[in-house]
Amino acid sequence: MTALKLTIGLTSAPFDRVARVSYEGQAHFGETGPAGECCRGCQFWDRRTDDRGIHAKPARCKKFTRLTGKPGAPVPADAAACRYFSRFVP
């Protein structure tokens, strides 16, 4: 389920699908990053809240915080990667 608020009744547009897979708190729209990647694999996904399990807890995006100057809503680990995706290297 997306956290972005979409207005019902408007004409659909080509970018609707991207908006539907995006979450509030992401630095950019989901699916604008590398295909098949998710937020959990990104260096900007705040691992302090990661339980390292398959069902990792949602965490804040550090890139969102850098861009806006304030922390965003936690983003699910399996959210589709955005254009700012940068692979996490332990």
N, C-alpha and C positions, 0 to 999 in steps of 0.2 A: 504494500500500500504506500502510495506517495504521500509526502507531507506537504507538498505544494498545493495551494488552494487554486482549483480550477473552476472557472465559471461555467455552469451548465447552460446549454442553449446557444452558445456561440458556434459559428461555423468552424468546422475542423480545418486545421492547417497541417502542412507537412511536418512541422516541429512538435506537434502534439505528443507523439510517441516519446520523444526525448523528455518532454516535461513530465510525462506520466511515470517515468522510471527515475526521476530525480527527487532528491530529498532536501528539505530545508536544512541548511548547515553545510551543504556541499559547496566547494569553492566555485564550481561551474556545473553545467548540466551533466547528468549521468549519460553514459554511452558516447561521450565525446573524447574519451581516452582510448587506450589500447583495447582492442576487442578481446573479450573474455576475462579482462582484469576486473578486480573489485577493490573497494576502498581498503580492505584489510591488508592488501599487498603494497600499499603506498607508504612512503616515508612520512607523509603529512598526517596520517591517521594516528591519533594519540593512543599509543600502546599502554599507557598507564592504566587504562581501564580494560585492557584486553585480558581475558582469562585464558588465552592460548588454546581454547577449545574450538571444536568445529562450530559451535554456536556462540561465537564471541559476542560480547556485549557491545551495543552501539558506543561509539567514541566521537569526540569532537575532531574536526578537521583543522589542523594547525595552519594550513594555507588560507582557509576561510578567515581565520583570526588575523593573519597578516594582511590580508586584503581589505578587511572591513574595520579592523581595530577593536573588534569585540568578539567574544566567543559565540559560535553558532550552536544550533541544536545538535545533539549527538546524531551521528549518521550510522546506519546499520553496516555491519562488517561486509555484508554481501551486496551492498549498493554498487551499481555499475560505475566503473572508473570515469573520472572527468578528465578534461584536457590538461589539468595540472598534475596528473598522475606521474609519480616518480617512484620507481621500484625500491622497496625497502630492502636494505642490505644489512643483516644483523652484525 
